[in-house]
Amino acid sequence: MDTDFITIGIDARSITAPYPAGPEKYLTNLIRNLSKVDHRNKYFLYVSEKADGAFVKALLNNNSNFKLIFVGNFPLNTQLALGFSLIKNPVDVFFSSVHTLPLITLLRRKTKIILMVHGIDNRYAPYYSNIPKRLIISLLLKMSIRCANKVIAPSSHSKKQILTFSHILEGKIEVIHEGLDEEKTLPNTNSLNTLHKLKLAAKWYFLCVSTIQPRKNIQTILAAFENFLIQTGIQDFKLVLVGKNGWGYGKLLKTIRQSTAGKSIVLAGRVQDYELAELYKNAKAFISASFDEGFGLPAIEASQFRCPLILSNIETYQELLEDSADFFDPTDTKQLTALLIKHTLTNPPDSHIEQAYEKTKELTFANTAKKTLAVFENSFKNL
């Protein structure tokens, strides 16, 4: 590099979301850890809302090389406000975990573009049945991937999806696993009321942490849990669903109201991190019946608290948690029912739980940040 530092712009408009989901948490944790490990390069974080001072302090760790730039929040914000900021103050490297890039970054080839793609499979997206919209979104994503200098994928499974979708060279994609949120530590004293508030008893509930949407296949979990109650005759056991309502959640709520297990299902909605930690710690098992995941962070979080895992046998889970969980076909309700019964009658092997826990030690955002920083710097070196 000709200078001692490079300038790095990051589309950080999602970090101020009031109830962050996986992608927002990924970006927040990445920035927090970049501010810890990189004191050489200069960063410009493009935000859409004024951020709370305490939040900014915790995010940037008093690193003076990080600067927030307010770009507002309005229609076509990506192309207008963010694009204008990049014209006014060009950067050496521009990073985005949003799948649509400002067109100006595609035209200014001196700026190296790094794109994080969490996943490709849009069969479960709300716009899938709207063919014109689906074609437009797919075209924009494909254009962004092809114009990026480097694409980051959170798993080998996501990498395969990107290759199939975009037909770019394999060497253009870097697999960098996401990490665990270091702020989500063991439950604090405030969390002791979480089980009481939700009327739960330790080890007497299954836990599902997920945005409620079709891709997560929560319908299969509900059907299996209903069968579990009927076949075991246990009426005090609960199924706890944690997460925000996504698209199509109305159908799920209707199913719960009509279910014979409805009184045993707890819709916890969004919870604080310390409350989630307590729920992980005391659950009989964590369940995910997802049809597709780019990374599957909740399953990794559950392992952090030594919570036994019951997971769909999709490629991402097999990649990250092989031999550390009980797997089932996400289309087979009977398989899942049998595993629920198994986990109530016997404890899972300690080897499963400890293997999963050991894997979480490798998945830290400090490692994610270091590897991502290397991509930034190496991309600029190859200018």
C-alpha atoms as a printed R data frame, in Angstrom:
    type eleno elety resid chain resno       x       y       z
1   ATOM     1    CA   MET     A     1   0.000   0.000   0.000
2   ATOM     2    CA   ASP     A     2   1.229   3.501  -0.789
3   ATOM     3    CA   THR     A     3   0.081   4.865   2.580
4   ATOM     4    CA   ASP     A     4   0.168   3.521   6.103
5   ATOM     5    CA   PHE     A     5  -3.613   3.179   6.142
6   ATOM     6    CA   ILE     A     6  -6.602   2.675   3.879
7   ATOM     7    CA   THR     A     7 -10.037   4.236   4.122
8   ATOM     8    CA   ILE     A     8 -12.904   1.791   4.579
9   ATOM     9    CA   GLY     A     9 -16.571   2.664   4.165
10  ATOM    10    CA   ILE     A    10 -19.217   0.418   5.729
11  ATOM    11    CA   ASP     A    11 -22.947   0.476   5.042
12  ATOM    12    CA   ALA     A    12 -24.015   0.490   8.694
13  ATOM    13    CA   ARG     A    13 -27.592   1.683   8.276
14  ATOM    14    CA   SER     A    14 -29.008  -1.419   9.959
15  ATOM    15    CA   ILE     A    15 -27.074  -1.207  13.236
16  ATOM    16    CA   THR     A    16 -29.622   1.125  14.851
17  ATOM    17    CA   ALA     A    17 -32.537  -1.279  14.272
18  ATOM    18    CA   PRO     A    18 -34.568  -1.394  17.540
19  ATOM    19    CA   TYR     A    19 -34.929  -5.199  17.473
20  ATOM    20    CA   PRO     A    20 -31.962  -6.573  15.531
21  ATOM    21    CA   ALA     A    21 -32.136 -10.007  13.928
22  ATOM    22    CA   GLY     A    22 -29.218 -12.124  12.685
23  ATOM    23    CA   PRO     A    23 -27.904  -9.846   9.886
24  ATOM    24    CA   GLU     A    24 -28.083  -6.721  12.073
25  ATOM    25    CA   LYS     A    25 -26.336  -8.491  14.965
26  ATOM    26    CA   TYR     A    26 -23.653  -9.726  12.577
27  ATOM    27    CA   LEU     A    27 -22.847  -6.213  11.381
28  ATOM    28    CA   THR     A    28 -22.902  -4.674  14.866
29  ATOM    29    CA   ASN     A    29 -20.563  -7.311  16.257
30  ATOM    30    CA   LEU     A    30 -18.259  -7.082  13.243
31  ATOM    31    CA   ILE     A    31 -17.891  -3.313  13.646
32  ATOM    32    CA   ARG     A    32 -17.408  -3.605  17.410
33  ATOM    33    CA   ASN     A    33 -14.578  -6.082  16.946
34  ATOM    34    CA   LEU     A    34 -12.990  -4.226  14.029
35  ATOM    35    CA   SER     A    35 -12.740  -1.208  16.335
36  ATOM    36    CA   LYS     A    36 -10.863  -3.412  18.806
37  ATOM    37    CA   VAL     A    37  -8.396  -5.027  16.413
38  ATOM    38    CA   ASP     A    38  -7.731  -2.259  13.867
39  ATOM    39    CA   HIS     A    39  -6.137   1.002  15.006
40  ATOM    40    CA   ARG     A    40  -4.402   1.742  11.724
41  ATOM    41    CA   ASN     A    41  -7.057   2.153   9.030
42  ATOM    42    CA   LYS     A    42  -9.755   4.824   8.915
43  ATOM    43    CA   TYR     A    43 -13.439   3.852   8.853
44  ATOM    44    CA   PHE     A    44 -16.568   5.707   7.730
45  ATOM    45    CA   LEU     A    45 -19.803   4.156   8.990
46  ATOM    46    CA   TYR     A    46 -22.858   5.271   7.024
47  ATOM    47    CA   VAL     A    47 -25.882   5.291   9.353
48  ATOM    48    CA   SER     A    48 -29.522   6.178   8.696
49  ATOM    49    CA   GLU     A    49 -30.441   7.328  12.209
50  ATOM    50    CA   LYS     A    50 -28.733   9.262  14.955
51  ATOM    51    CA   ALA     A    51 -27.250   6.714  17.325
52  ATOM    52    CA   ASP     A    52 -27.383   6.843  21.122
53  ATOM    53    CA   GLY     A    53 -24.109   8.034  22.666
54  ATOM    54    CA   ALA     A    54 -23.742   5.043  24.970
55  ATOM    55    CA   PHE     A    55 -24.374   2.695  22.056
56  ATOM    56    CA   VAL     A    56 -21.720   4.412  19.930
57  ATOM    57    CA   LYS     A    57 -19.199   4.316  22.768
58  ATOM    58    CA   ALA     A    58 -19.727   0.585  23.272
59  ATOM    59    CA   LEU     A    59 -19.653  -0.011  19.520
60  ATOM    60    CA   LEU     A    60 -16.456   1.878  18.710
61  ATOM    61    CA   ASN     A    61 -14.447   1.340  21.914
62  ATOM    62    CA   ASN     A    62 -13.145   4.933  21.807
63  ATOM    63    CA   ASN     A    63 -11.330   4.210  18.549
64  ATOM    64    CA   SER     A    64 -10.899   7.663  16.957
65  ATOM    65    CA   ASN     A    65 -10.334   6.135  13.512
66  ATOM    66    CA   PHE     A    66 -14.055   5.325  13.266
67  ATOM    67    CA   LYS     A    67 -16.419   8.077  12.139
68  ATOM    68    CA   LEU     A    68 -20.211   7.959  11.791
69  ATOM    69    CA   ILE     A    69 -21.742   9.653   8.734
70  ATOM    70    CA   PHE     A    70 -25.500  10.318   8.802
71  ATOM    71    CA   VAL     A    71 -27.134   9.624   5.417
72  ATOM    72    CA   GLY     A    72 -30.805   9.701   6.425
73  ATOM    73    CA   ASN     A    73 -33.538   7.161   5.843
74  ATOM    74    CA   PHE     A    74 -35.871   7.553   2.870
75  ATOM    75    CA   PRO     A    75 -36.845   5.731  -0.371
76  ATOM    76    CA   LEU     A    76 -33.897   5.089  -2.735
77  ATOM    77    CA   ASN     A    77 -31.593   5.882   0.169
78  ATOM    78    CA   THR     A    78 -29.034   3.361  -1.075
79  ATOM    79    CA   GLN     A    79 -28.683   5.067  -4.442
80  ATOM    80    CA   LEU     A    80 -29.146   8.697  -3.408
81  ATOM    81    CA   ALA     A    81 -27.853   9.580   0.074
82  ATOM    82    CA   LEU     A    82 -25.362   6.749   0.433
83  ATOM    83    CA   GLY     A    83 -24.275   7.061  -3.187
84  ATOM    84    CA   PHE     A    84 -23.769  10.827  -2.815
85  ATOM    85    CA   SER     A    85 -21.650  10.333   0.315
86  ATOM    86    CA   LEU     A    86 -19.394   7.937  -1.563
87  ATOM    87    CA   ILE     A    87 -19.010  10.453  -4.407
88  ATOM    88    CA   LYS     A    88 -18.241  13.309  -2.024
89  ATOM    89    CA   ASN     A    89 -15.790  11.309   0.081
90  ATOM    90    CA   PRO     A    90 -14.476   8.329  -1.908
91  ATOM    91    CA   VAL     A    91 -13.059   5.418   0.056
92  ATOM    92    CA   ASP     A    92 -10.483   2.780  -0.828
93  ATOM    93    CA   VAL     A    93 -12.718  -0.115   0.237
94  ATOM    94    CA   PHE     A    94 -16.497  -0.244   0.544
95  ATOM    95    CA   PHE     A    95 -18.126  -3.065   2.535
96  ATOM    96    CA   SER     A    96 -21.802  -3.947   2.552
97  ATOM    97    CA   SER     A    97 -23.820  -6.786   4.053
98  ATOM    98    CA   VAL     A    98 -26.885  -5.472   2.209
99  ATOM    99    CA   HIS     A    99 -27.388  -7.260  -1.090
100 ATOM   100    CA   THR     A   100 -27.996  -4.103  -3.138
101 ATOM   101    CA   LEU     A   101 -25.008  -1.839  -3.725
102 ATOM   102    CA   PRO     A   102 -25.021   1.881  -4.595
103 ATOM   103    CA   LEU     A   103 -24.531   2.093  -8.364
104 ATOM   104    CA   ILE     A   104 -21.766   4.658  -7.905
105 ATOM   105    CA   THR     A   105 -19.561   2.015  -6.284
106 ATOM   106    CA   LEU     A   106 -19.990  -0.121  -9.388
107 ATOM   107    CA   LEU     A   107 -18.872   2.750 -11.613
108 ATOM   108    CA   ARG     A   108 -15.925   3.933  -9.530
109 ATOM   109    CA   ARG     A   109 -13.552   1.041 -10.034
110 ATOM   110    CA   LYS     A   110 -10.820   2.522  -7.834
111 ATOM   111    CA   THR     A   111 -12.989   1.618  -4.845
112 ATOM   112    CA   LYS     A   112 -12.708  -2.050  -3.966
113 ATOM   113    CA   ILE     A   113 -16.099  -3.577  -3.176
114 ATOM   114    CA   ILE     A   114 -16.513  -6.283  -0.538
115 ATOM   115    CA   LEU     A   115 -19.968  -7.837  -0.320
116 ATOM   116    CA   MET     A   116 -21.235 -10.092   2.463
117 ATOM   117    CA   VAL     A   117 -24.002 -12.442   1.239
118 ATOM   118    CA   HIS     A   118 -25.749 -14.279   4.079
119 ATOM   119    CA   GLY     A   119 -27.718 -16.565   1.773
120 ATOM   120    CA   ILE     A   120 -29.253 -16.878  -1.674
121 ATOM   121    CA   ASP     A   121 -32.239 -19.217  -1.517
122 ATOM   122    CA   ASN     A   122 -35.196 -16.882  -2.158
123 ATOM   123    CA   ARG     A   123 -37.817 -19.640  -2.419
124 ATOM   124    CA   TYR     A   124 -38.899 -18.695   1.090
125 ATOM   125    CA   ALA     A   125 -38.802 -14.910   0.558
126 ATOM   126    CA   PRO     A   126 -42.089 -12.959   0.783
127 ATOM   127    CA   TYR     A   127 -41.714 -11.723  -2.791
128 ATOM   128    CA   TYR     A   128 -41.166 -15.171  -4.340
129 ATOM   129    CA   SER     A   129 -44.686 -15.444  -5.790
130 ATOM   130    CA   ASN     A   130 -44.385 -11.939  -7.278
131 ATOM   131    CA   ILE     A   131 -42.463 -12.860 -10.431
132 ATOM   132    CA   PRO     A   132 -41.557  -9.303 -11.633
133 ATOM   133    CA   LYS     A   133 -40.312  -8.290  -8.181
134 ATOM   134    CA   ARG     A   134 -38.420 -11.561  -7.784
135 ATOM   135    CA   LEU     A   135 -36.683 -11.058 -11.137
136 ATOM   136    CA   ILE     A   136 -35.688  -7.476 -10.298
137 ATOM   137    CA   ILE     A   137 -34.303  -8.398  -6.855
138 ATOM   138    CA   SER     A   138 -32.443 -11.392  -8.286
139 ATOM   139    CA   LEU     A   139 -30.971  -9.227 -11.056
140 ATOM   140    CA   LEU     A   140 -29.759  -6.586  -8.596
141 ATOM   141    CA   LEU     A   141 -28.217  -9.212  -6.342
142 ATOM   142    CA   LYS     A   142 -26.521 -10.989  -9.236
143 ATOM   143    CA   MET     A   143 -25.153  -7.671 -10.525
144 ATOM   144    CA   SER     A   144 -23.832  -6.772  -7.063
145 ATOM   145    CA   ILE     A   145 -22.114 -10.150  -6.663
146 ATOM   146    CA   ARG     A   146 -20.509 -10.005 -10.091
147 ATOM   147    CA   CYS     A   147 -19.291  -6.419  -9.627
148 ATOM   148    CA   ALA     A   148 -17.847  -7.010  -6.154
149 ATOM   149    CA   ASN     A   149 -14.113  -7.587  -5.923
150 ATOM   150    CA   LYS     A   150 -14.616 -10.100  -3.145
151 ATOM   151    CA   VAL     A   151 -17.678 -11.857  -1.749
152 ATOM   152    CA   ILE     A   152 -17.801 -13.119   1.832
153 ATOM   153    CA   ALA     A   153 -20.007 -16.118   2.643
154 ATOM   154    CA   PRO     A   154 -20.765 -17.289   6.219
155 ATOM   155    CA   SER     A   155 -20.542 -21.000   5.357
156 ATOM   156    CA   SER     A   156 -19.459 -23.391   2.621
157 ATOM   157    CA   HIS     A   157 -23.144 -24.062   1.960
158 ATOM   158    CA   SER     A   158 -23.737 -20.346   1.256
159 ATOM   159    CA   LYS     A   159 -20.671 -20.337  -0.990
160 ATOM   160    CA   LYS     A   160 -22.155 -23.145  -3.098
161 ATOM   161    CA   GLN     A   161 -25.438 -21.235  -3.360
162 ATOM   162    CA   ILE     A   162 -23.628 -18.092  -4.518
163 ATOM   163    CA   LEU     A   163 -21.615 -20.005  -7.139
164 ATOM   164    CA   THR     A   164 -24.729 -21.676  -8.533
165 ATOM   165    CA   PHE     A   165 -26.655 -18.412  -8.579
166 ATOM   166    CA   SER     A   166 -24.041 -16.038 -10.008
167 ATOM   167    CA   HIS     A   167 -21.560 -18.256 -11.916
168 ATOM   168    CA   ILE     A   168 -18.574 -16.281 -10.648
169 ATOM   169    CA   LEU     A   169 -15.105 -17.745 -10.109
170 ATOM   170    CA   GLU     A   170 -14.816 -19.797  -6.930
171 ATOM   171    CA   GLY     A   171 -11.700 -17.912  -5.843
172 ATOM   172    CA   LYS     A   172 -13.716 -14.706  -5.611
173 ATOM   173    CA   ILE     A   173 -15.599 -16.026  -2.572
174 ATOM   174    CA   GLU     A   174 -14.107 -16.144   0.918
175 ATOM   175    CA   VAL     A   175 -15.829 -18.249   3.596
176 ATOM   176    CA   ILE     A   176 -15.667 -16.465   6.949
177 ATOM   177    CA   HIS     A   177 -17.821 -17.935   9.689
178 ATOM   178    CA   GLU     A   178 -19.830 -15.580  11.836
179 ATOM   179    CA   GLY     A   179 -19.081 -15.479  15.542
180 ATOM   180    CA   LEU     A   180 -20.784 -15.444  18.883
181 ATOM   181    CA   ASP     A   181 -21.779 -12.212  20.551
182 ATOM   182    CA   GLU     A   182 -19.350 -11.758  23.422
183 ATOM   183    CA   GLU     A   183 -21.938  -9.591  25.165
184 ATOM   184    CA   LYS     A   184 -24.264 -12.594  25.508
185 ATOM   185    CA   THR     A   185 -22.467 -14.085  28.491
186 ATOM   186    CA   LEU     A   186 -23.849 -16.198  31.314
187 ATOM   187    CA   PRO     A   187 -27.190 -14.986  32.686
188 ATOM   188    CA   ASN     A   188 -26.962 -12.083  35.111
189 ATOM   189    CA   THR     A   189 -29.006 -11.651  38.274
190 ATOM   190    CA   ASN     A   190 -31.819  -9.899  36.383
191 ATOM   191    CA   SER     A   191 -32.411 -13.024  34.320
192 ATOM   192    CA   LEU     A   192 -33.436 -15.091  37.339
193 ATOM   193    CA   ASN     A   193 -36.959 -13.748  36.848
194 ATOM   194    CA   THR     A   194 -37.168 -14.828  33.183
195 ATOM   195    CA   LEU     A   195 -38.485 -18.334  33.799
196 ATOM   196    CA   HIS     A   196 -40.885 -17.053  36.457
197 ATOM   197    CA   LYS     A   197 -42.197 -14.350  34.135
198 ATOM   198    CA   LEU     A   198 -42.913 -16.882  31.385
199 ATOM   199    CA   LYS     A   199 -44.225 -19.464  33.883
200 ATOM   200    CA   LEU     A   200 -41.571 -22.013  32.960
201 ATOM   201    CA   ALA     A   201 -39.739 -24.671  34.944
202 ATOM   202    CA   ALA     A   202 -36.099 -25.482  34.217
203 ATOM   203    CA   LYS     A   203 -35.653 -28.442  31.813
204 ATOM   204    CA   TRP     A   204 -39.415 -28.621  31.269
205 ATOM   205    CA   TYR     A   205 -39.524 -26.849  27.916
206 ATOM   206    CA   PHE     A   206 -38.142 -27.076  24.399
207 ATOM   207    CA   LEU     A   207 -36.775 -23.859  22.923
208 ATOM   208    CA   CYS     A   208 -36.978 -22.487  19.383
209 ATOM   209    CA   VAL     A   209 -35.289 -19.153  18.594
210 ATOM   210    CA   SER     A   210 -36.251 -17.881  15.174
211 ATOM   211    CA   THR     A   211 -37.953 -15.176  13.168
212 ATOM   212    CA   ILE     A   212 -41.421 -16.546  12.438
213 ATOM   213    CA   GLN     A   213 -41.475 -17.086   8.681
214 ATOM   214    CA   PRO     A   214 -42.011 -20.080   6.331
215 ATOM   215    CA   ARG     A   215 -38.290 -20.822   5.796
216 ATOM   216    CA   LYS     A   216 -37.929 -21.617   9.486
217 ATOM   217    CA   ASN     A   217 -40.507 -24.431   9.197
218 ATOM   218    CA   ILE     A   218 -41.991 -23.842  12.631
219 ATOM   219    CA   GLN     A   219 -45.174 -25.598  11.497
220 ATOM   220    CA   THR     A   220 -43.312 -28.926  11.660
221 ATOM   221    CA   ILE     A   221 -42.111 -28.182  15.192
222 ATOM   222    CA   LEU     A   222 -45.685 -27.419  16.280
223 ATOM   223    CA   ALA     A   223 -47.013 -30.642  14.744
224 ATOM   224    CA   ALA     A   224 -44.250 -32.731  16.340
225 ATOM   225    CA   PHE     A   225 -44.767 -31.087  19.736
226 ATOM   226    CA   GLU     A   226 -48.498 -31.779  19.561
227 ATOM   227    CA   ASN     A   227 -47.743 -35.446  18.794
228 ATOM   228    CA   PHE     A   228 -45.219 -35.491  21.644
229 ATOM   229    CA   LEU     A   229 -47.827 -34.395  24.186
230 ATOM   230    CA   ILE     A   230 -50.355 -36.932  22.926
231 ATOM   231    CA   GLN     A   231 -47.917 -39.858  22.850
232 ATOM   232    CA   THR     A   232 -46.272 -39.184  26.228
233 ATOM   233    CA   GLY     A   233 -49.300 -37.907  28.111
234 ATOM   234    CA   ILE     A   234 -47.086 -35.162  29.576
235 ATOM   235    CA   GLN     A   235 -49.136 -31.986  29.876
236 ATOM   236    CA   ASP     A   236 -46.782 -29.740  31.851
237 ATOM   237    CA   PHE     A   237 -44.086 -29.592  29.168
238 ATOM   238    CA   LYS     A   238 -43.850 -26.364  27.149
239 ATOM   239    CA   LEU     A   239 -42.639 -25.229  23.737
240 ATOM   240    CA   VAL     A   240 -41.136 -21.731  23.870
241 ATOM   241    CA   LEU     A   241 -40.933 -19.697  20.661
242 ATOM   242    CA   VAL     A   242 -38.571 -16.711  20.835
243 ATOM   243    CA   GLY     A   243 -38.263 -14.240  17.975
244 ATOM   244    CA   LYS     A   244 -39.954 -11.509  16.030
245 ATOM   245    CA   ASN     A   245 -42.906 -11.972  13.687
246 ATOM   246    CA   GLY     A   246 -41.767 -12.235  10.080
247 ATOM   247    CA   TRP     A   247 -43.824 -12.479   6.931
248 ATOM   248    CA   GLY     A   248 -46.533 -15.129   6.938
249 ATOM   249    CA   TYR     A   249 -46.665 -15.314  10.746
250 ATOM   250    CA   GLY     A   250 -50.463 -15.027  10.759
251 ATOM   251    CA   LYS     A   251 -50.796 -18.586   9.452
252 ATOM   252    CA   LEU     A   252 -48.671 -19.879  12.319
253 ATOM   253    CA   LEU     A   253 -50.697 -18.017  14.944
254 ATOM   254    CA   LYS     A   254 -53.869 -19.502  13.471
255 ATOM   255    CA   THR     A   255 -52.333 -22.986  13.725
256 ATOM   256    CA   ILE     A   256 -51.461 -22.402  17.398
257 ATOM   257    CA   ARG     A   257 -54.983 -21.215  18.213
258 ATOM   258    CA   GLN     A   258 -56.435 -24.343  16.611
259 ATOM   259    CA   SER     A   259 -53.875 -26.735  18.098
260 ATOM   260    CA   THR     A   260 -54.685 -29.027  21.005
261 ATOM   261    CA   ALA     A   261 -51.237 -28.063  22.313
262 ATOM   262    CA   GLY     A   262 -52.005 -24.339  22.207
263 ATOM   263    CA   LYS     A   263 -51.992 -23.913  25.994
264 ATOM   264    CA   SER     A   264 -48.530 -25.505  26.155
265 ATOM   265    CA   ILE     A   265 -46.986 -23.115  23.606
266 ATOM   266    CA   VAL     A   266 -45.340 -19.947  24.908
267 ATOM   267    CA   LEU     A   267 -44.942 -17.085  22.429
268 ATOM   268    CA   ALA     A   268 -42.184 -15.105  24.118
269 ATOM   269    CA   GLY     A   269 -41.609 -12.737  21.183
270 ATOM   270    CA   ARG     A   270 -38.491 -10.592  21.352
271 ATOM   271    CA   VAL     A   271 -36.470 -10.912  24.549
272 ATOM   272    CA   GLN     A   272 -33.386  -9.232  25.976
273 ATOM   273    CA   ASP     A   273 -30.038 -10.968  25.570
274 ATOM   274    CA   TYR     A   274 -29.788 -11.789  29.284
275 ATOM   275    CA   GLU     A   275 -33.262 -13.351  29.135
276 ATOM   276    CA   LEU     A   276 -32.320 -15.416  26.083
277 ATOM   277    CA   ALA     A   277 -29.194 -16.627  27.857
278 ATOM   278    CA   GLU     A   278 -31.333 -17.891  30.740
279 ATOM   279    CA   LEU     A   279 -33.702 -19.630  28.324
280 ATOM   280    CA   TYR     A   280 -30.827 -21.384  26.549
281 ATOM   281    CA   LYS     A   281 -29.293 -22.427  29.855
282 ATOM   282    CA   ASN     A   282 -32.458 -24.068  31.215
283 ATOM   283    CA   ALA     A   283 -34.043 -25.587  28.101
284 ATOM   284    CA   LYS     A   284 -34.359 -29.352  27.746
285 ATOM   285    CA   ALA     A   285 -33.230 -28.948  24.137
286 ATOM   286    CA   PHE     A   286 -32.971 -26.368  21.370
287 ATOM   287    CA   ILE     A   287 -34.945 -27.147  18.184
288 ATOM   288    CA   SER     A   288 -34.534 -25.860  14.637
289 ATOM   289    CA   ALA     A   289 -36.461 -27.372  11.723
290 ATOM   290    CA   SER     A   290 -35.252 -24.778   9.219
291 ATOM   291    CA   PHE     A   291 -35.260 -25.619   5.508
292 ATOM   292    CA   ASP     A   292 -32.235 -23.412   4.850
293 ATOM   293    CA   GLU     A   293 -29.704 -21.368   6.831
294 ATOM   294    CA   GLY     A   294 -26.721 -19.288   5.804
295 ATOM   295    CA   PHE     A   295 -25.126 -19.803   9.204
296 ATOM   296    CA   GLY     A   296 -27.733 -20.645  11.875
297 ATOM   297    CA   LEU     A   297 -26.508 -18.492  14.745
298 ATOM   298    CA   PRO     A   298 -29.135 -19.505  17.388
299 ATOM   299    CA   ALA     A   299 -27.962 -23.135  17.255
300 ATOM   300    CA   ILE     A   300 -24.399 -21.958  17.895
301 ATOM   301    CA   GLU     A   301 -25.602 -19.720  20.726
302 ATOM   302    CA   ALA     A   302 -27.447 -22.654  22.299
303 ATOM   303    CA   SER     A   303 -24.211 -24.672  22.203
304 ATOM   304    CA   GLN     A   304 -22.473 -21.840  24.041
305 ATOM   305    CA   PHE     A   305 -24.775 -22.578  27.005
306 ATOM   306    CA   ARG     A   306 -24.438 -26.365  26.655
307 ATOM   307    CA   CYS     A   307 -28.037 -26.729  25.518
308 ATOM   308    CA   PRO     A   308 -28.666 -30.042  23.676
309 ATOM   309    CA   LEU     A   309 -29.437 -29.632  19.967
310 ATOM   310    CA   ILE     A   310 -32.200 -31.114  17.782
311 ATOM   311    CA   LEU     A   311 -31.587 -29.833  14.247
312 ATOM   312    CA   SER     A   312 -32.818 -30.322  10.694
313 ATOM   313    CA   ASN     A   313 -30.247 -32.167   8.628
314 ATOM   314    CA   ILE     A   314 -29.541 -29.246   6.298
315 ATOM   315    CA   GLU     A   315 -26.042 -28.707   4.949
316 ATOM   316    CA   THR     A   316 -25.150 -25.691   7.103
317 ATOM   317    CA   TYR     A   317 -25.889 -27.456  10.387
318 ATOM   318    CA   GLN     A   318 -24.015 -30.556   9.216
319 ATOM   319    CA   GLU     A   319 -21.035 -28.362   8.323
320 ATOM   320    CA   LEU     A   320 -20.857 -26.521  11.642
321 ATOM   321    CA   LEU     A   321 -22.202 -29.055  14.156
322 ATOM   322    CA   GLU     A   322 -21.513 -32.505  12.726
323 ATOM   323    CA   ASP     A   323 -21.609 -35.246  15.410
324 ATOM   324    CA   SER     A   324 -22.766 -32.670  17.983
325 ATOM   325    CA   ALA     A   325 -26.535 -32.821  17.574
326 ATOM   326    CA   ASP     A   326 -29.503 -35.075  16.848
327 ATOM   327    CA   PHE     A   327 -30.506 -34.500  13.218
328 ATOM   328    CA   PHE     A   328 -33.835 -35.115  11.460
329 ATOM   329    CA   ASP     A   329 -35.434 -34.665   8.068
330 ATOM   330    CA   PRO     A   330 -37.282 -31.286   8.259
331 ATOM   331    CA   THR     A   331 -40.170 -32.753   6.268
332 ATOM   332    CA   ASP     A   332 -40.608 -35.716   8.640
333 ATOM   333    CA   THR     A   333 -42.768 -34.876  11.657
334 ATOM   334    CA   LYS     A   334 -42.505 -38.421  13.029
335 ATOM   335    CA   GLN     A   335 -38.698 -38.241  13.175
336 ATOM   336    CA   LEU     A   336 -38.827 -35.012  15.147
337 ATOM   337    CA   THR     A   337 -41.524 -36.371  17.479
338 ATOM   338    CA   ALA     A   338 -39.329 -39.388  18.234
339 ATOM   339    CA   LEU     A   339 -36.384 -37.108  19.081
340 ATOM   340    CA   LEU     A   340 -38.513 -34.988  21.423
341 ATOM   341    CA   ILE     A   341 -39.564 -38.136  23.257
342 ATOM   342    CA   LYS     A   342 -35.967 -39.375  23.335
343 ATOM   343    CA   HIS     A   343 -34.734 -36.135  24.921
344 ATOM   344    CA   THR     A   344 -37.349 -36.262  27.675
345 ATOM   345    CA   LEU     A   345 -36.662 -39.905  28.549
346 ATOM   346    CA   THR     A   346 -32.858 -39.858  28.366
347 ATOM   347    CA   ASN     A   347 -30.153 -37.237  28.524
348 ATOM   348    CA   PRO     A   348 -28.093 -36.753  25.336
349 ATOM   349    CA   PRO     A   349 -24.485 -38.009  25.423
350 ATOM   350    CA   ASP     A   350 -22.147 -35.603  27.180
351 ATOM   351    CA   SER     A   351 -19.851 -35.955  24.178
352 ATOM   352    CA   HIS     A   352 -22.476 -34.290  21.948
353 ATOM   353    CA   ILE     A   353 -22.879 -31.338  24.273
354 ATOM   354    CA   GLU     A   354 -19.147 -30.879  24.881
355 ATOM   355    CA   GLN     A   355 -18.265 -31.222  21.182
356 ATOM   356    CA   ALA     A   356 -20.773 -28.522  20.326
357 ATOM   357    CA   TYR     A   357 -19.486 -26.324  23.153
358 ATOM   358    CA   GLU     A   358 -15.876 -26.726  21.982
359 ATOM   359    CA   LYS     A   359 -16.853 -25.655  18.474
360 ATOM   360    CA   THR     A   360 -18.210 -22.376  19.851
361 ATOM   361    CA   LYS     A   361 -14.753 -21.472  21.156
362 ATOM   362    CA   GLU     A   362 -13.533 -21.218  17.570
363 ATOM   363    CA   LEU     A   363 -16.484 -19.110  16.439
364 ATOM   364    CA   THR     A   364 -15.688 -15.696  17.897
365 ATOM   365    CA   PHE     A   365 -16.290 -12.307  16.337
366 ATOM   366    CA   ALA     A   366 -12.676 -11.415  17.104
367 ATOM   367    CA   ASN     A   367 -11.681 -14.087  14.572
368 ATOM   368    CA   THR     A   368 -14.409 -12.948  12.176
369 ATOM   369    CA   ALA     A   369 -13.148  -9.348  12.359
370 ATOM   370    CA   LYS     A   370  -9.484 -10.305  11.822
371 ATOM   371    CA   LYS     A   371 -10.292 -12.421   8.779
372 ATOM   372    CA   THR     A   372 -12.586  -9.729   7.344
373 ATOM   373    CA   LEU     A   373  -9.924  -7.072   7.878
374 ATOM   374    CA   ALA     A   374  -7.451  -9.254   5.969
375 ATOM   375    CA   VAL     A   375  -9.922  -9.331   3.047
376 ATOM   376    CA   PHE     A   376 -10.198  -5.519   3.122
377 ATOM   377    CA   GLU     A   377  -6.451  -4.972   3.119
378 ATOM   378    CA   ASN     A   378  -5.589  -7.699   0.608
379 ATOM   379    CA   SER     A   379  -8.233  -6.427  -1.815
380 ATOM   380    CA   PHE     A   380  -6.687  -2.955  -1.758
381 ATOM   381    CA   LYS     A   381  -3.173  -4.338  -2.190
382 ATOM   382    CA   ASN     A   382  -4.340  -5.980  -5.392
383 ATOM   383    CA   LEU     A   383  -5.481  -2.656  -6.832
